[in-house]
Amino acid sequence: MSRIGLKTITLPEKVSVKSDNEGNVVVEGPKGKLEWTMPSGISLEEVDGIVTVKRANEHRKMKALHGTSRSLISNMIQGVSAGFIKELEIQGVGFRAAVKGKELDLNLGKSHPILHPIPEGLTVTVDKNTAIKVEGVDKQLVGQFAAEVRRYYPPEPFKGKGVRYVGERVRRKAGKSVQ
């Protein structure tokens, strides 16, 4: 039994969900529009602002897809109504970031600047040269972009330098000691 799949989703104001017989789901709201194709055997029903996701049978794989589909549709609804935000911070002497057109320019102590392209649908802002804010309607796209930027220089445990999520705790290690 999929506990997550059985939960209903309440639609916020100004958000509409449409699905067809092929399993295509279109969610439109004030922040944008998202589309997704549901797996076969999963159906969507919307009655009076309440969305219910149903499955065709009780097979193990279908139960797993049921909960996953419900979560993805819920994230789509949240994205077009409120959006998603990931915040990163850069720590280290001389480390900085800037937005140049459709690219994020990162100087992370390497011999060259890193130019990371910003995908369509994302808004990236840099504050004080060290605070990066990634905003968008697609949760997967926002998280993937933030993870790619963090991957260039993950926080290291000795001095704590690197790119980290805001609020992320980095476990520090003691350096070499003289005997």
C-alpha positions as CSV (number, residue, x, y, z in Angstrom):
1,M,0.0,0.0,0.0
2,S,1.4,3.4,-1.0
3,R,0.7,5.8,1.8
4,I,2.0,8.7,-0.1
5,G,0.1,7.8,-3.3
6,L,-3.2,7.7,-1.4
7,K,-2.9,11.3,-0.1
8,T,-4.9,13.9,-2.0
9,I,-3.5,17.2,-3.3
10,T,-5.4,20.4,-2.7
11,L,-5.0,22.9,-5.6
12,P,-4.1,26.5,-4.6
13,E,-6.0,29.4,-6.2
14,K,-5.0,30.2,-9.9
15,V,-3.5,26.7,-10.4
16,S,-5.0,24.3,-13.0
17,V,-4.2,20.7,-13.7
18,K,-5.1,19.0,-16.9
19,S,-4.4,15.4,-18.0
20,D,-5.3,13.5,-21.1
21,N,-5.7,9.7,-22.0
22,E,-2.0,9.3,-22.9
23,G,-0.9,10.3,-19.4
24,N,0.3,13.8,-20.2
25,V,-0.1,16.2,-17.3
26,V,0.0,20.0,-17.7
27,V,0.1,22.2,-14.6
28,E,-0.4,25.9,-15.0
29,G,-0.1,28.6,-12.4
30,P,1.0,32.2,-11.8
31,K,4.8,31.4,-11.9
32,G,4.7,29.3,-15.0
33,K,3.7,26.0,-16.7
34,L,5.1,22.5,-16.3
35,E,4.5,19.3,-18.3
36,W,5.1,15.7,-17.5
37,T,4.1,12.3,-18.8
38,M,2.8,9.8,-16.2
39,P,3.8,6.1,-16.5
40,S,1.1,3.8,-18.0
41,G,-1.2,2.4,-15.4
42,I,-1.3,5.7,-13.4
43,S,-4.3,8.0,-13.8
44,L,-5.2,11.5,-12.5
45,E,-8.5,12.7,-11.3
46,E,-9.4,16.3,-10.4
47,V,-12.7,17.1,-8.7
48,D,-13.5,20.5,-7.0
49,G,-9.9,21.5,-6.5
50,I,-8.8,18.1,-5.1
51,V,-6.4,16.0,-7.2
52,T,-6.3,12.2,-6.7
53,V,-3.7,9.9,-8.2
54,K,-4.9,6.3,-8.9
55,R,-3.2,3.1,-10.0
56,A,-4.5,0.4,-12.3
57,N,-3.4,-2.7,-10.3
58,E,-1.7,-3.8,-7.1
59,H,1.7,-4.9,-8.5
60,R,4.8,-3.9,-6.6
61,K,6.2,-1.7,-9.4
62,M,2.8,0.0,-9.8
63,K,2.6,0.8,-6.1
64,A,6.1,2.4,-6.3
65,L,5.1,4.4,-9.3
66,H,1.9,5.5,-7.6
67,G,3.7,7.3,-4.8
68,T,6.4,8.7,-7.0
69,S,3.8,10.1,-9.5
70,R,1.8,11.7,-6.7
71,S,5.0,13.4,-5.3
72,L,6.0,14.6,-8.7
73,I,2.6,16.1,-9.4
74,S,2.6,17.7,-5.9
75,N,6.0,19.3,-6.6
76,M,4.7,20.6,-10.0
77,I,1.8,22.2,-8.3
78,Q,4.0,23.8,-5.6
79,G,6.5,25.0,-8.2
80,V,3.9,26.8,-10.3
81,S,2.3,28.4,-7.3
82,A,5.2,29.3,-5.0
83,G,8.4,28.2,-6.7
84,F,11.5,26.6,-5.3
85,I,14.7,28.2,-4.0
86,K,18.2,26.9,-3.3
87,E,20.7,29.1,-1.6
88,L,24.5,28.5,-1.8
89,E,27.3,30.3,-0.1
90,I,31.0,30.5,-1.0
91,Q,33.6,30.5,1.6
92,G,37.3,31.1,1.0
93,V,39.7,34.0,0.5
94,G,39.4,35.4,-3.1
95,F,36.5,33.1,-3.9
96,R,33.6,34.9,-5.7
97,A,30.7,34.5,-8.1
98,A,29.0,36.8,-10.6
99,V,26.2,36.4,-13.2
100,K,27.4,37.4,-16.7
101,G,24.5,37.2,-19.2
102,K,23.3,33.5,-19.3
103,E,26.3,32.2,-17.4
104,L,27.4,32.0,-13.8
105,D,31.1,33.1,-13.5
106,L,32.8,31.3,-10.6
107,N,36.4,32.1,-9.3
108,L,37.2,29.3,-6.9
109,G,40.9,29.4,-6.6
110,K,41.6,27.6,-9.8
111,S,43.9,28.8,-12.6
112,H,40.9,29.8,-14.7
113,P,37.4,31.1,-14.1
114,I,34.6,28.6,-14.3
115,L,31.6,29.6,-16.6
116,H,28.6,27.5,-15.8
117,P,25.6,28.0,-18.2
118,I,22.2,28.9,-16.6
119,P,19.4,26.7,-18.0
120,E,16.1,28.2,-19.3
121,G,13.5,28.6,-16.6
122,L,16.0,29.4,-13.7
123,T,16.8,32.7,-12.2
124,V,20.2,33.0,-10.6
125,T,21.2,36.0,-8.5
126,V,24.5,36.7,-6.7
127,D,24.6,38.9,-3.6
128,K,27.9,40.2,-2.0
129,N,29.9,38.1,-4.5
130,T,29.5,35.0,-2.2
131,A,25.8,34.3,-1.9
132,I,24.1,32.5,-4.8
133,K,20.4,32.2,-5.0
134,V,18.8,29.8,-7.5
135,E,15.0,30.1,-8.2
136,G,12.7,28.3,-10.5
137,V,9.4,26.3,-10.9
138,D,11.0,22.9,-11.5
139,K,12.3,21.3,-8.3
140,Q,14.6,18.9,-10.1
141,L,16.1,21.6,-12.3
142,V,16.8,23.9,-9.3
143,G,18.3,21.1,-7.2
144,Q,20.4,19.8,-10.1
145,F,21.8,23.3,-10.9
146,A,22.7,23.9,-7.3
147,A,24.4,20.5,-7.0
148,E,26.4,21.1,-10.2
149,V,27.7,24.5,-8.9
150,R,28.6,22.9,-5.5
151,R,30.4,20.1,-7.3
152,Y,33.1,22.5,-8.6
153,Y,34.5,23.0,-5.1
154,P,32.8,21.0,-2.4
155,P,33.5,22.3,1.2
156,E,36.7,20.7,2.4
157,P,37.1,19.6,6.1
158,F,40.4,21.3,7.0
159,K,39.8,25.0,6.3
160,G,36.1,24.9,5.4
161,K,36.7,26.5,2.0
162,G,34.3,25.8,-0.9
163,V,30.8,26.1,-2.1
164,R,28.1,24.9,0.3
165,Y,24.3,25.1,0.8
166,V,23.2,27.7,3.3
167,G,22.8,26.0,6.6
168,E,25.0,23.0,5.6
169,R,27.3,21.9,8.4
170,V,30.8,20.9,7.4
171,R,32.5,18.6,9.8
172,R,36.0,20.0,10.5
173,K,39.1,17.9,11.0
174,A,42.2,18.9,12.9
175,G,45.2,19.7,10.7
176,K,48.7,18.3,11.1
177,S,50.2,18.6,14.6
178,V,53.9,19.1,15.5
179,Q,55.2,16.4,17.8
